[in-house]
Structure formats: C-alpha cells, structure tokens
Amino acid sequence: RFAWLNDSEIGELPGEWNWLEGDEEVLPHLPAGVHYTNGGPWFKGHEYVQYADIRRAELLHQKAGYTNTGKYAEMNWNLHQEVPHYGVTAGQHFTKIVNAAKKFECRSILDYGCGKRVFFNMLKGSRHNGDFSVREFDPCLPEFRIAPPPCDLVISIDVLEHVEPICIDSVIRHLKSLTRKAAFFTISLRESSKVLADGSNAHRLVKPFGWWKQKLAESFKVESAANVNQTGFFVLTPL
C-alpha cells in the first residue's frame, strides 16, 4: 500500500494501464493493460468481451513459435528506415488480392508482413474501401508487432523468402492458425538486390518453386500455384 510514503509522494498511472473492460469507454488505441472486470475471455459466456480477440491472437502466436530472431528483426527494421521502396510489393498485386477476397467471400483481410502499409493505403483510396476490414502484422516493425486475430483472407506478399530458415515452420503454422477461409501468398524465388547490415542477403530463404509448393502443402490445400518471372503465386485454403 506504499504506507512508507506520504500521499503527496504517490503519483497516478494513466488510466490506460488499468483499463476496465465493460466499465470504461473504448480508447482510440489499444490500452497498455486490460482489466477484464466482468470476467476474462477464458470463462464461458465471456469469450467475446472487448479485446478478447487480442488475447486469442496472442495465444495463437505463442503456440506457433518464433517468427524471427531479435537480431534479424532489428536489421530488417533498419532496412525499412533506410530504403523507401523496401516492403512495398503488395501494390503490384492489389487486384489479385481483391479478386481472391471476393472469390472466397471474405470480409476481413490480414496483411501478414505489411511493411509500409501499401495494401491498406491502396484499399483505403479505392472503390473497394469499406468492402473489407484490414488488420496488419509485421514482426520486424514495432508498431505492427501485436499478435493479430484470425481473418477470412491472409495475404503474405514477398514475405516468406525473408524468414530465417530456423523459423519457417513456425511462421507457416502461424499463418495457418490465422487463416479462416483462404490465403494468397507471393514468394520471390531469387536473391534480393538488398543486403542487411551484416552484409547478408535480405532474402534469407531462397528456394525453388517446387520446394515452396511442397512446404505450403503440409499446412494448406494448394488451390492454385504458378511460377511467374521467378515469383511463386499461391492461392491456399487451410487443411
């Protein structure tokens, strides 16, 4: 109780550090600490209280395992800051992504490895704005590192070739756990023109098309697959 202090010496924490679910107005950002006042989402009947999706997403993230090592995440973050056109490939495949979302009747889209948010910004400025809700996740960028909830469509655009070999199985497990209806992945099959701070190539996992198709087939049903100009295109549904 801080009984050894005078009351005047005790400060006050901002309310977001003990945000009372069900008792306070929703904040414009994620609270630093959620207090499930009316019952945590681990109790029957309380599975969908405010921010329960964040807890479920974090559990999925923990089960999936590591999505990168700390050192690599830091180098990747630095590359994002130094190279303006790093992490912007999603814009090239905007129409394909929207068509996939419509084909599988998706309402929510998760951009896994969102980089510079190109897909989100293009959707916001297009005639499809309002057709889909978009969540973003990128383990190498601090502002998008919060574990995401599952979505109808998961997109991963030129991301998996950046994953460290030791982490690829856990990343694919994570992707599967987040996919409700379908997934759309593009994967570069060649080395990158960019290098990280340690002098290594930015593409950590350069594998042939067949290797990726077989690897993804361990967790997904491959609806379609194509190799176009050394980029693999995969439309998948969860097994």
Contacts in CASP RR format, 6 or more apart in sequence:
PFRMAT RR
TARGET T0000
AUTHOR 0000-0000-0000
METHOD contacts of the structure
MODEL  1
RFAWLNDSEIGELPGEWNWLEGDEEVLPHLPAGVHYTNGGPWFKGHEYVQ
YADIRRAELLHQKAGYTNTGKYAEMNWNLHQEVPHYGVTAGQHFTKIVNA
AKKFECRSILDYGCGKRVFFNMLKGSRHNGDFSVREFDPCLPEFRIAPPP
CDLVISIDVLEHVEPICIDSVIRHLKSLTRKAAFFTISLRESSKVLADGS
NAHRLVKPFGWWKQKLAESFKVESAANVNQTGFFVLTPL
2 10 0 8 1.000
14 32 0 8 1.000
15 31 0 8 1.000
16 27 0 8 1.000
16 29 0 8 1.000
16 31 0 8 1.000
16 32 0 8 1.000
16 33 0 8 1.000
17 31 0 8 1.000
17 32 0 8 1.000
17 33 0 8 1.000
18 33 0 8 1.000
18 35 0 8 1.000
19 27 0 8 1.000
19 31 0 8 1.000
19 32 0 8 1.000
19 33 0 8 1.000
19 34 0 8 1.000
19 35 0 8 1.000
20 35 0 8 1.000
20 37 0 8 1.000
21 34 0 8 1.000
21 35 0 8 1.000
21 36 0 8 1.000
21 37 0 8 1.000
21 38 0 8 1.000
21 39 0 8 1.000
21 40 0 8 1.000
21 49 0 8 1.000
21 50 0 8 1.000
21 51 0 8 1.000
22 37 0 8 1.000
22 38 0 8 1.000
22 49 0 8 1.000
22 50 0 8 1.000
23 37 0 8 1.000
23 38 0 8 1.000
26 50 0 8 1.000
30 51 0 8 1.000
30 54 0 8 1.000
30 146 0 8 1.000
31 51 0 8 1.000
34 50 0 8 1.000
34 51 0 8 1.000
34 54 0 8 1.000
36 46 0 8 1.000
36 49 0 8 1.000
38 46 0 8 1.000
38 49 0 8 1.000
39 46 0 8 1.000
39 49 0 8 1.000
40 46 0 8 1.000
40 49 0 8 1.000
40 52 0 8 1.000
41 47 0 8 1.000
41 48 0 8 1.000
41 49 0 8 1.000
41 52 0 8 1.000
41 55 0 8 1.000
41 56 0 8 1.000
42 55 0 8 1.000
46 52 0 8 1.000
53 149 0 8 1.000
54 146 0 8 1.000
54 147 0 8 1.000
54 149 0 8 1.000
56 149 0 8 1.000
56 150 0 8 1.000
57 146 0 8 1.000
57 147 0 8 1.000
57 148 0 8 1.000
57 149 0 8 1.000
57 150 0 8 1.000
57 178 0 8 1.000
58 147 0 8 1.000
60 147 0 8 1.000
60 150 0 8 1.000
60 174 0 8 1.000
60 177 0 8 1.000
60 178 0 8 1.000
61 67 0 8 1.000
61 147 0 8 1.000
61 174 0 8 1.000
63 173 0 8 1.000
63 177 0 8 1.000
64 170 0 8 1.000
64 171 0 8 1.000
64 173 0 8 1.000
64 174 0 8 1.000
64 177 0 8 1.000
65 167 0 8 1.000
65 170 0 8 1.000
65 173 0 8 1.000
65 174 0 8 1.000
66 166 0 8 1.000
66 167 0 8 1.000
66 170 0 8 1.000
67 139 0 8 1.000
67 163 0 8 1.000
67 167 0 8 1.000
67 170 0 8 1.000
67 171 0 8 1.000
67 174 0 8 1.000
68 76 0 8 1.000
68 139 0 8 1.000
68 140 0 8 1.000
68 163 0 8 1.000
68 164 0 8 1.000
68 167 0 8 1.000
69 164 0 8 1.000
69 166 0 8 1.000
69 167 0 8 1.000
72 140 0 8 1.000
72 164 0 8 1.000
72 196 0 8 1.000
72 204 0 8 1.000
73 139 0 8 1.000
73 140 0 8 1.000
75 196 0 8 1.000
75 197 0 8 1.000
75 198 0 8 1.000
76 140 0 8 1.000
76 162 0 8 1.000
76 196 0 8 1.000
76 202 0 8 1.000
77 140 0 8 1.000
77 141 0 8 1.000
77 142 0 8 1.000
78 196 0 8 1.000
78 197 0 8 1.000
79 86 0 8 1.000
79 194 0 8 1.000
79 196 0 8 1.000
79 197 0 8 1.000
79 202 0 8 1.000
80 86 0 8 1.000
80 87 0 8 1.000
80 115 0 8 1.000
80 116 0 8 1.000
80 140 0 8 1.000
80 141 0 8 1.000
83 194 0 8 1.000
86 116 0 8 1.000
86 194 0 8 1.000
86 202 0 8 1.000
87 115 0 8 1.000
87 116 0 8 1.000
87 118 0 8 1.000
87 158 0 8 1.000
88 115 0 8 1.000
88 116 0 8 1.000
88 118 0 8 1.000
89 118 0 8 1.000
89 157 0 8 1.000
89 158 0 8 1.000
89 186 0 8 1.000
90 97 0 8 1.000
90 111 0 8 1.000
90 114 0 8 1.000
90 118 0 8 1.000
90 119 0 8 1.000
90 122 0 8 1.000
90 155 0 8 1.000
90 157 0 8 1.000
90 158 0 8 1.000
91 118 0 8 1.000
91 119 0 8 1.000
91 122 0 8 1.000
91 157 0 8 1.000
93 157 0 8 1.000
93 184 0 8 1.000
93 186 0 8 1.000
94 119 0 8 1.000
94 122 0 8 1.000
94 123 0 8 1.000
94 126 0 8 1.000
96 184 0 8 1.000
96 233 0 8 1.000
97 109 0 8 1.000
97 119 0 8 1.000
97 153 0 8 1.000
97 155 0 8 1.000
97 157 0 8 1.000
97 184 0 8 1.000
98 123 0 8 1.000
98 128 0 8 1.000
98 131 0 8 1.000
100 106 0 8 1.000
100 153 0 8 1.000
100 155 0 8 1.000
100 182 0 8 1.000
100 184 0 8 1.000
100 235 0 8 1.000
101 109 0 8 1.000
101 131 0 8 1.000
101 132 0 8 1.000
101 152 0 8 1.000
101 153 0 8 1.000
103 182 0 8 1.000
104 152 0 8 1.000
104 153 0 8 1.000
104 181 0 8 1.000
104 182 0 8 1.000
104 237 0 8 1.000
105 152 0 8 1.000
105 181 0 8 1.000
106 132 0 8 1.000
106 151 0 8 1.000
106 152 0 8 1.000
106 153 0 8 1.000
106 180 0 8 1.000
106 181 0 8 1.000
106 182 0 8 1.000
107 132 0 8 1.000
107 133 0 8 1.000
107 152 0 8 1.000
108 132 0 8 1.000
108 133 0 8 1.000
108 134 0 8 1.000
108 135 0 8 1.000
108 151 0 8 1.000
108 152 0 8 1.000
108 153 0 8 1.000
108 180 0 8 1.000
109 119 0 8 1.000
109 132 0 8 1.000
109 133 0 8 1.000
109 134 0 8 1.000
109 135 0 8 1.000
109 151 0 8 1.000
109 152 0 8 1.000
109 153 0 8 1.000
109 154 0 8 1.000
109 155 0 8 1.000
110 134 0 8 1.000
110 135 0 8 1.000
110 136 0 8 1.000
110 137 0 8 1.000
110 148 0 8 1.000
110 150 0 8 1.000
110 151 0 8 1.000
110 153 0 8 1.000
110 154 0 8 1.000
110 155 0 8 1.000
110 178 0 8 1.000
111 117 0 8 1.000
111 119 0 8 1.000
111 120 0 8 1.000
111 134 0 8 1.000
111 135 0 8 1.000
111 136 0 8 1.000
111 137 0 8 1.000
111 155 0 8 1.000
111 157 0 8 1.000
112 137 0 8 1.000
112 138 0 8 1.000
112 148 0 8 1.000
112 154 0 8 1.000
112 155 0 8 1.000
112 156 0 8 1.000
112 159 0 8 1.000
112 175 0 8 1.000
112 178 0 8 1.000
113 136 0 8 1.000
113 137 0 8 1.000
113 138 0 8 1.000
113 139 0 8 1.000
113 140 0 8 1.000
113 144 0 8 1.000
113 156 0 8 1.000
113 157 0 8 1.000
113 159 0 8 1.000
114 120 0 8 1.000
114 136 0 8 1.000
114 137 0 8 1.000
114 138 0 8 1.000
114 141 0 8 1.000
114 144 0 8 1.000
115 138 0 8 1.000
115 141 0 8 1.000
115 144 0 8 1.000
117 136 0 8 1.000
119 134 0 8 1.000
119 155 0 8 1.000
119 157 0 8 1.000
120 134 0 8 1.000
120 136 0 8 1.000
123 129 0 8 1.000
123 132 0 8 1.000
123 134 0 8 1.000
132 153 0 8 1.000
133 151 0 8 1.000
135 148 0 8 1.000
135 149 0 8 1.000
135 151 0 8 1.000
136 144 0 8 1.000
136 148 0 8 1.000
137 144 0 8 1.000
137 145 0 8 1.000
137 146 0 8 1.000
137 147 0 8 1.000
137 148 0 8 1.000
138 144 0 8 1.000
138 145 0 8 1.000
139 145 0 8 1.000
148 178 0 8 1.000
149 178 0 8 1.000
150 177 0 8 1.000
150 178 0 8 1.000
150 179 0 8 1.000
150 180 0 8 1.000
151 178 0 8 1.000
151 179 0 8 1.000
151 180 0 8 1.000
152 180 0 8 1.000
152 181 0 8 1.000
152 182 0 8 1.000
153 179 0 8 1.000
153 180 0 8 1.000
153 181 0 8 1.000
153 182 0 8 1.000
153 183 0 8 1.000
153 184 0 8 1.000
154 175 0 8 1.000
154 178 0 8 1.000
154 179 0 8 1.000
154 182 0 8 1.000
154 183 0 8 1.000
154 184 0 8 1.000
155 183 0 8 1.000
155 184 0 8 1.000
155 185 0 8 1.000
156 175 0 8 1.000
156 183 0 8 1.000
156 184 0 8 1.000
156 185 0 8 1.000
156 186 0 8 1.000
157 185 0 8 1.000
157 186 0 8 1.000
158 186 0 8 1.000
158 187 0 8 1.000
158 188 0 8 1.000
158 231 0 8 1.000
159 185 0 8 1.000
159 187 0 8 1.000
160 168 0 8 1.000
160 171 0 8 1.000
160 172 0 8 1.000
160 185 0 8 1.000
160 187 0 8 1.000
160 205 0 8 1.000
160 212 0 8 1.000
161 187 0 8 1.000
161 188 0 8 1.000
161 189 0 8 1.000
161 192 0 8 1.000
161 203 0 8 1.000
161 204 0 8 1.000
161 205 0 8 1.000
161 206 0 8 1.000
161 207 0 8 1.000
162 202 0 8 1.000
162 203 0 8 1.000
162 204 0 8 1.000
162 205 0 8 1.000
163 171 0 8 1.000
163 204 0 8 1.000
163 205 0 8 1.000
164 204 0 8 1.000
164 205 0 8 1.000
165 204 0 8 1.000
165 205 0 8 1.000
168 205 0 8 1.000
168 215 0 8 1.000
172 215 0 8 1.000
172 216 0 8 1.000
172 218 0 8 1.000
172 219 0 8 1.000
173 219 0 8 1.000
175 183 0 8 1.000
175 219 0 8 1.000
176 219 0 8 1.000
176 220 0 8 1.000
176 238 0 8 1.000
176 239 0 8 1.000
179 220 0 8 1.000
179 236 0 8 1.000
179 237 0 8 1.000
179 238 0 8 1.000
180 238 0 8 1.000
181 237 0 8 1.000
182 223 0 8 1.000
182 235 0 8 1.000
182 236 0 8 1.000
182 237 0 8 1.000
183 220 0 8 1.000
183 234 0 8 1.000
183 235 0 8 1.000
183 236 0 8 1.000
183 237 0 8 1.000
183 238 0 8 1.000
184 234 0 8 1.000
184 235 0 8 1.000
184 236 0 8 1.000
185 216 0 8 1.000
185 232 0 8 1.000
185 233 0 8 1.000
185 234 0 8 1.000
185 236 0 8 1.000
186 231 0 8 1.000
186 232 0 8 1.000
186 233 0 8 1.000
186 234 0 8 1.000
187 212 0 8 1.000
187 231 0 8 1.000
187 232 0 8 1.000
187 234 0 8 1.000
188 203 0 8 1.000
188 206 0 8 1.000
188 230 0 8 1.000
188 231 0 8 1.000
188 232 0 8 1.000
189 206 0 8 1.000
189 207 0 8 1.000
189 208 0 8 1.000
189 209 0 8 1.000
189 212 0 8 1.000
189 227 0 8 1.000
189 230 0 8 1.000
189 231 0 8 1.000
189 232 0 8 1.000
190 203 0 8 1.000
190 206 0 8 1.000
190 230 0 8 1.000
191 201 0 8 1.000
191 203 0 8 1.000
191 206 0 8 1.000
192 201 0 8 1.000
192 202 0 8 1.000
192 203 0 8 1.000
194 201 0 8 1.000
194 202 0 8 1.000
195 201 0 8 1.000
195 202 0 8 1.000
196 202 0 8 1.000
207 215 0 8 1.000
209 225 0 8 1.000
209 227 0 8 1.000
209 232 0 8 1.000
212 232 0 8 1.000
212 234 0 8 1.000
213 222 0 8 1.000
213 225 0 8 1.000
213 234 0 8 1.000
216 222 0 8 1.000
216 234 0 8 1.000
216 236 0 8 1.000
219 238 0 8 1.000
219 239 0 8 1.000
220 236 0 8 1.000
220 237 0 8 1.000
220 238 0 8 1.000
220 239 0 8 1.000
221 236 0 8 1.000
221 237 0 8 1.000
221 238 0 8 1.000
221 239 0 8 1.000
222 234 0 8 1.000
222 235 0 8 1.000
222 236 0 8 1.000
223 235 0 8 1.000
223 236 0 8 1.000
223 237 0 8 1.000
224 233 0 8 1.000
224 234 0 8 1.000
224 235 0 8 1.000
225 232 0 8 1.000
225 233 0 8 1.000
225 234 0 8 1.000
225 235 0 8 1.000
226 232 0 8 1.000
226 233 0 8 1.000
227 233 0 8 1.000
END
